[in-house]
Amino acid sequence: SNRQYEAMMVVEETSKSVSFDPSALLPFNNKSPAPQPDRSTTNITLDALLRSSLRPTPCDVFGPGPLLLSDIPPGVKNNNERGVILGIDEAGRGPVLGPMTYAAAFWNPDSGDSIPKGFNDSKQLSAEKRASLFKKIQSSDSIGFVLRVLHASEISRNMLRKAPYNLNAMSHDAAIEMIWAVVDAGVKIDTCYIDTVGIADSYRRKLELVFAGKGITFIVEKKADAKYAPCSAASVVAKESRDTIIANWKWTEKPNYEPQNSNEFGSGYPGDPKCKPWLESNCNVDAPFGFPDFVRFSWAPAKNALKEGAEKCGPIVRWEADEDEEDESGGKQSSLDSFVVGKKVEGKGRKIENLEELRRKKPRLGIFNELGLSRVTTFVEAAY
């Protein structure tokens, strides 16, 4: 099915086949996803997330997206007295297209000699250097990592709630999910470095409250990804993961939707010269759904594109009003109640037995005739 690996998935790596259940990357009954059993399985699962646009059911329409916790390195397993150092960073907060990725990296502080050199804020590294460091992280038997993918569909539905669940709150919760995943795997965390989202002191106090009694020291600062190696490593994982997802995006809407201008959308940031033309050319291609789930509907550029393109490509909405009721109410919209028992019938009041007489007196709206809908007058209980 094009709706993304709903059952078991089998991935080939050379001559070795590994089976895994994609739903295992989603939280279940408030329990964190389990760590991968070994580094080979970690990398196979990571590849499915990044290159196959893996979105386990039901995260495209409900709930949080996938979280991958790597295997736990031997040096970490054998160091539960002192605890690990862990860093957290993100990539893709600003784009109108594609996911935001959150990542954590952790290791035994005594493993310094086996940790690659050259970590820095991923935005300050060349693409070649960043890709090289990402490969080293993937192949290292000293570094553990976590990846949390917040797809555009998750971001959109959260921010478009009646009471919006904003991006800062999502960012905090993603970081908390990753820390819990590591803690639930039996790993003791000594110090956690986080590149702040919002006010650093408030964020730190929030984390200390959530993880009270776990003995974790939280260091929350601006530009932490340029100061602390674990945070820098997390920055590399987050940035490389998002870039790979974008470059290999698979459209779940096919065959009903074929993108105009293919995947020529650039980085997905509104300021990218390729992004706005792509949004405009893909507005309501698959009408009336607006955009594919690659687009963050809650972002102003997406809203503006839909608004500006409404006349030429938007769906036509026809509103039918009952003229008699409109006249009696002074042109105001009728209440929903009036469609059932909104008026008295010859002084008989609003009783349920008067419903049929009300319906006979009131003309049916045209939409019911167009769809061939008729009234149900008798209900029969089915016997199984």
N, C-alpha and C positions, 0 to 999 in steps of 0.2 A: 504494500500500500504506500501511496505517496504521502500519507499522513504520519510518516515517521516511525518506523520500527516498533509497532505496538506490542509485539510479542518478543520472543527470544531473538537475539541477534548473534550472528556468527561472523567473526572477522578473521580473515586469513593473514597470518604473518609468517612468511616463508612457508615452511612445511607444517607449522604448528597452528592448530585451530583452537580458538578460545571462545567459549560461549559465555554471555552474560546477559542479565536482564536489565534493560535501560531504566526501568522503574526503580531499580535499586539506587539510582542517583538522586532520587527524590526523598525528602523526609517522610517518615511513616509513623503515625501515632506519636508525634513530637520527638521521635528518635532520629539522630543524625545518620546519614548514609555511612556504611561501614568502610574502612580503608580497603584499598585494593590488596590482593594477596602477595603480589610481587611487582617488580619494576616493569617487567615485560607486559603484564596485564594492565598496569597503570598507563603505559604508553599507547597500548591498543585502544583503551577506553578514551584516552585523551584525543587520539586521532579521530575517533568516531564523533566526539563532541565538536572538534574544530573543522574537520574536512567533510563530514557528512551532515552537518547541521542537525545533529541528533537533538531532538526535543521530545523527551519521553512523555507519553500521555499521562495526565491531562494538562501538563504545564503550559501548553499553548493557549488554553482557555480558562484555566483555573489554577490558583495556588502558585507556590514558588517554583522557579526553574531548577535545572540540574546543578548539583554540587558534587565535584569529584575530589575525594581525598586519596592521595597517593598511598602506596605502601609505606609502612613506617620503617625508616632506615635502621639497620642493626645498631649503629652508634647511639640512636635515640632510645631504642628499646632498653639498652643496657645502662641508661643514664637517668633513671627516674628519681634518683635522690636529689641531684642538683637541678634538673629541669632544662628545657631547651630555650633558645632565644627564637622569637617568632616575629616576622614583620608582615604588614598588610598594606596593600595599595590597590588602586583601581585604574581602569582605562575606559574611556568612552562615556564620560558624563555628558558632554555637550552635543554629540551628533544627533541629527534628526533621523538617521538611518542606522539600523543594526543594534546589537546588544551593548550593554555596559558589562564589563567583566571585572570581577573582584578576585584577588588572589592573595594567598599567604604562602610564605616560605619559612621553614624552620630547620634547625640543626642543633646538634650538641655543641656548646661553646668551646669544647676541647677539640673540635674537629677543624680548627682553623686552617691547618696545613692542607686539608683535602677540599677546601671550599675555593671555587674559582675566583681569581682576582679580577678586578675591573668593574665590579658592580657599581652602578650609579643610577640616578634618575633615568628611566628608560627613554624619556624625551630628549635627554642630553647625549644619548649614545647613537652612533650611526646604525643604520638598519643592519649592516653586516655584523657589527659587534653585538648587537642585541640578539640577532638570530643565533650567533655562535654561543652566547651565554645561555640561551634557552635550551640549546641542544646539550650543553654541559649539565644543566640542571636535570634534564630528562634522563641523562645517563649516569648521574651521580648516585653512589650508594650511601652518601652522607646527608643529602638534602631531601627533606619531605616537602610536599606542597599541597595546597588546596586551591581549587578553581570553582568559583560560583558565577554562573552565567545568568544575567538578567536580560532576557530577550526583549525586543521592542514591544511585543504583545503584553508582556508582564508589566513593563513600565507604563504603557498606555492605560491599561485597565486600572492600575493603581492610582494614577494621577487623575483619571477621569471619573473617579468615584464621586458620589454626592458629597462626602467628606474626603477630600483628596488625601492620598497617602503619598507625600512628596518624596523627591529624590534623595534628600538628606536622610529622611527616616529610612528609606529603602537601603541606603548606603550603610547606615549604622547597623541595621538588622542583618545585612549580608555579612558584615564583619563579625557580628556576634554569632551568626550561624557557623562561620568557619572556625572560630575559636572553640565553640562547643563541639564541633566535629572532631577536632584534635583532642580535646579533653575527654570526650566520650570514647575515644580510641585507646585511652589509658596512658596518654602522654602528659607528663607534667610540664607546665610552662612556667619558666622562671620570669622572663621579661618579654613583654609584647610591645613592639614599636609600630605606631600607626600614623600614617599621613592624615592629618585631621580633615574632617568634613564639618564645617561650622566652627563654633567656638571650642577651642582645644580643651580648656578646663572643664567645660560642661560635658563634653564628650568623654573625657577621662573619668569624671565622677559617675557618669552613667555606666561605664564599663566596670568600674570598681563595685558598683551596687549589684550589677547582674552577676558578677563572678566573685562575690564576697565569699571568703573562706577557701578559695582555691589557691591562694598564695601567689597570685600573678601581679607583678609590677607593671603598670601601664605607663608608657611614655608616648604621649600624643602631641605631635608638633606639626607645624607647617614645614613643608619640604623635608619631611622625615626620610623620604625616598632618596634624598641626596646626602643624608647624614649617616644612615645605619644600613649595614650590608643586608640583613634579612629583609628590610623594607625595600631596598633596591632590587633584590632578587624577586620579590613579589611583584614589583613594578614591571620587571622584564616578563614574567609569566603572564601578567594581565594584558600588557600591550601586545605581545606576540600572539597570544590566544585570540584577542579581538581581531587583529589584522588577518589571521589565518581564517577565522570564521567568515569575515567579510569577503575575502578573496575566493572562498569556496562555497558561497551561499547557495543553498538549494531551495527552490521555491515550492512551498507546500501547496500553493494554489493551482499548480499545473494539473491537468491540461487546460483548465478554464482561463488561466492567465498566462500570458507570455509577455515579459517586460519589454517595453519600448526602449531602444538604445541599449539593450542587453544589460550587462552589469557595469555600464559606464557611469557610475555614480560617484566616483572618486572616493574620498575618505568617509563620506557621510556627514561631514560637518557643514552647517549652513553656509559658511564662508567659502567652501570649496567651489570653484567655478563650474564643476561638473554636477554638483548636487542639485541646485535649483532647477536647471533645465530637465534633469531626470525626474524630479518631483512633478513638474508641470506636464511632461509628456506621459507620465504614468498615472495621472489623476483620473480615477474612475474608468480605467481601461477595462476592469472587470466590474462594471456597474451592477448594483449601486453600492459596492463595498468600499469605495474610496481608494484605498491603497492596499497592497499586500501587507502581511504581518511583519515585514521587514522595516516598516515605517512606524515611527513613534507618533501616533495620532494626537498626542497631548502637546506636541511641540508647536510653537507658533508658525514656523514655516509650512508645516503640514496643514494646519488649520487654514492658513491664508491661501494655500494652493487650492484647497477644496472650496473655499469661499469664492475665490476669483474664477475658478473653473465651473462653478455651479450652473451658470446659464448655458454654457455650451456642452457640458458633459454630465451634469448632475441629474439625478432622477427627478421626475416631475411628481409632485405631491398634490393631489386634489382633495380639498376639504368640502364635505357636503354638510349643509346646515338645514335644519327643519325650519322652513319659512314661517310657519304659524308660530312656533315657539320663539323664533327670533323677533317677530313683531311684538309679541306679548312681553318679552323681557327687555325691550328697548334696544335690541341689537346686540345684547351681551351673549356671551357663550353660555349654552345650556349646561347645567350640572349633569354629571353622569347619572344621578338618581332619576332625572327626568326621562331618561330613555327607558326606564322600567315602569315606575309608578309615579311619574312626576306630576300628574294633574289629577284632579278629582273628576269623576265621571258622574254628571248629573246629581251631585251632592252625595254620592255614595261613599266618598272618602278614599283613602289610599289602602284598600284592603287587597290581599293577594287574590281573592276571588274575582276582583274587577280587572285583573291583568289582561284577560282575553279581550274584554271590551275595549280596553285602552289600545291594545294592539290593532284591533279592527279599525279604530278611529284614526290611527296614526299611520301615514304612508311609510312603506319600507324604504330604507336608503338604497340607492342604486347599486352599491357595492355588493349587497346580498344577492340581487338578481344576477349581476355579472358573474359571480362565483357559483351561482346555482345552489345557494344555501337555503335550506328550509327549516322551519321550526321543529323542534322535538317536543312532542306532546305526551309521549309515553316512555317510561323507563322500565326496562326489564332487567332483573338481577340475573346475571349469568351463573350457571351452575358448573362447577369444575369437579 
